[in-house]
Amino acid sequence: MKVLFVLTSHDKLGDTGKKTGFWIEEFAAPYYTLADEGVEIDLASPKGGQPPIDPKSTEPDAQTEATKRFYEDEDLQHKLSKTKKLSEIKAQDYDAVFYPGGHGPLWDLANDQDSIRLIEAFYNAKKPVAAVCHGPAVLAQARSEDGRPLVQGKKVAGFTNTEEEAVQLTNVVPFLVEDRLKELGGNYSKVGDWQPHVVTDGLLITGQNPASSEPAAEALLKLLQKQKSNA
């Protein structure tokens, strides 16, 4: 099994003068969950090369066993520094795609035509699409084959308005993930702030926040194993 991870290339937190990027926990936990089960993983980003890490995700209170493992994993850090360019990726080479969060995707991946094309290609080829936290923002412009929003009528989760308020970025982000998923007709659900919550609807797997990263990867693994056994 082979899975593509797509990371943001955007490092500016709006007009705040602060930095953003991808959230380490949301990359590391799913990566190891899948890799430890023998899944081959490739990494890509819009610009290729080293994707920016959200500095807040390196703070002490954001650390988990997965992030600690990442800091000691020179091979993975080297691999991360050389992500492939998204424009050169083909969905046919992979069994699924996974989008970690962090605020960066709200600015680039949500509007990136290569990313949108890939999501639609994966979905139309009956391959799973997974995203966690701010990652579900990448679904904003993706469409079903009939032209409707991909999330319309589907169970979805993603970073909540109250979680965005808690990190004081409600007025900084270009849009709120919860609001956008609802506007697009998604059947949005959530649990308490910072609690794990993952929903699977057919080929679509979405998680609410950093705590949902590992469960989202477990749901993806389960779906891939099911597809493999049915093949």
Secondary structure as GFF3:
##gff-version 3
##sequence-region A 1 231
A	DSSP	beta_strand	2	6	.	.	.	ID=ss1
A	DSSP	alpha_helix	24	35	.	.	.	ID=ss2
A	DSSP	beta_strand	40	45	.	.	.	ID=ss3
A	DSSP	three_ten_helix	55	58	.	.	.	ID=ss4
A	DSSP	three_ten_helix	60	62	.	.	.	ID=ss5
A	DSSP	alpha_helix	65	71	.	.	.	ID=ss6
A	DSSP	alpha_helix	74	80	.	.	.	ID=ss7
A	DSSP	beta_strand	84	85	.	.	.	ID=ss8
A	DSSP	three_ten_helix	86	88	.	.	.	ID=ss9
A	DSSP	three_ten_helix	91	93	.	.	.	ID=ss10
A	DSSP	beta_strand	96	99	.	.	.	ID=ss11
A	DSSP	alpha_helix	104	107	.	.	.	ID=ss12
A	DSSP	alpha_helix	113	124	.	.	.	ID=ss13
A	DSSP	beta_strand	129	132	.	.	.	ID=ss14
A	DSSP	three_ten_helix	135	139	.	.	.	ID=ss15
A	DSSP	beta_strand	155	156	.	.	.	ID=ss16
A	DSSP	alpha_helix	161	166	.	.	.	ID=ss17
A	DSSP	alpha_helix	177	183	.	.	.	ID=ss18
A	DSSP	beta_strand	187	188	.	.	.	ID=ss19
A	DSSP	beta_strand	198	201	.	.	.	ID=ss20
A	DSSP	beta_strand	204	207	.	.	.	ID=ss21
A	DSSP	three_ten_helix	210	212	.	.	.	ID=ss22
A	DSSP	alpha_helix	213	230	.	.	.	ID=ss23
###
